[in-house]
Amino acid sequence: MSWLRALKHTARSGVKVERTRLEPLVALRAAAGLAIVIAAGLALLGPGSAASSAFGAFMAAIASFQQSWRPRPVLALASGLTLAVSTFVGYLVGSSHTTLFLALLAVWTFAAGLLWAAGPTAGIIASSNVAIMLVTVTLPTSVAQAAGHAAMIAAGGVVQALLIVLFPVRRWGAQRDALADALAAEADYARRLRHDPHAPFDPQPLMRARAAATVTARQARRRPAELHGARGLAERIRPVLASLADPAAGAPAEGPERDRVRELLAAAGSVLDAAARTIRHGEPVRLPAPALAVLRSPDTPDLLAGPPLRAARRLAALLDDVLETARPGTGRRADPEESMLRPTLWRLVPVVLASVRAELRPDSPVLRHAVRITAVTCAGLVIGRALPLGHAYWAPMASVMVMRPDFTQTYSRAVARFTGTLVGVAVATGVVQLAHPGMYLSGFLAVVSAGLMYVLMRTGYAVAQVFVSAYVVFLLGMGGVRWDQTVPDRVALTLVGGLLAMLAYALYPAWETPRLRTRLADWIAANGRYAAAVLGQYADPAGARRADVREALLAARDARIAWHEAVDRAAGEPVRHRGLSRAAADAAGEALPALGRSAMLLEAHLPERAHAPVPEAARLAEALRKSTEAGAREVREGRVPQWDEVRALLEDGDGPRTAVLRGAAERFLGSLDEVSRALRS
């Protein structure tokens, strides 16, 4: 993609408005918290302290809207307290010497950039703290006032956290939605298998449900019973559905057996949809009678026999367990020791430090982002102070808020921020000129603007920025700053900050396109390890660890998601991969899932512990592991892999003899050969 096309693409994505489910009650609670701290600040301490507390409450509420499974009060407190510390330290350093403040800003911004290694939530909160710190350090005029402002900022975060605790909106709603989405995805998969026995399945809903099920020890003691267990059942249902529908492992492609399988798949979809509705809304289970009738007699002996019959019986049993677990108030509550536990914030510190250390390498996108954002923030502050404009902090603040580790988000957010700023300040200016609001009315208008931003922030960055710009105009007007002292400066310096961010990425990029081969190689190796782990269960049913299969499956899913995210990001970049065309990448991405699917079909019929070992399964597992590891190395080095180990085993007389393993080995090799053909083309 050329630079011109890339810029057009990012500009369109930046101003795009998405239709999404709104959360007006959550937004109302956040706006109420902001109103409380502004009113208290104006009544007790004056407009300066009110503005400080407003920034704290405003950012604490935004932190609670992030895509994180941690308790929302914890996010609000963490945002408010870290912003308070940043403001106080920034004032102590900045009040004495400009150069020292610039050095502190560089250190603070570099650390914020590195925190993207811990995930987007940590990165967004840290970057937002740097941006708001640039504003709040200008408000106090003494050390005592700086301490007071920091306390007010922290108080704003505390108020938002208290409101979340006292007025919860749909407790466990995000976790309910994640689990319901996983079950609904399984239902859709069952219906698609009726018409296409090889239909693909996107594991993203299952991965999101797993992330939602990872809780703190305190959450584990309070989690509703219906949120425990159903996700694990959904994971076990997916391979059963695939094995029941697949002609190679289940019923024939046509005939009465296939008709029976279609009935079972349709009934499974209805049951899973009913369970999803029950979990999402906490209502009683409502099952259609025809689905119940089909599932009560899955083992009609004159229609199904052998593996399809076993799969049908297992599917009926698993669906019964799903319904029993999903009913509100039923099911066994998980003991904290049995749950997947998430570390507390304090115990998370060494984990974050380890993640940051892993990114301290020259080719790391996170390290490059940290260097870029540090240079741009410092340059923006210097340029802002050199220009004959007020409020120099708006240029670096705009840069910090729009910059992300990848190209598309950085450029689209820069366009969206400038567009939203133009519209927002124009609307706010018109309101100020017409109404001439005083201190309290300006505070009220700031709260209204923030409330609208909370409601609409997930519909698009440009939409949110309209109300953020209006919020800042009204908030500064609360302290007596006239609109003509803020609007021209804000528009001009926002443009400067956005241009600096875009220029920095062009000069010091972290393109995803050159890393596509590495992502593909990681996916190949992860799929090979997953298939080898499944085969290991056949080779030694008594001694093999079932947890090995689960761990390998999760690693393969992570590699698959990383590949698809990399392809999506690379699609908008103005660079080309000389060794991997877009068509070859698409073809390889379509061929490789068949390897994981073949392993999943084997996983659906894992032998019992007492089953006799199958020696040829061990040989096939070893050959597959070695071949995919060697193939992954060849892909990274730009060569076409050959899969010699698996090919030699199939051609050897000592290869798999059983029909199941022989067929699986042929499907494995066929999928890998498709990848080679895609890369060769």
Disulfide bonds with the S-S distance in Angstrom:
none
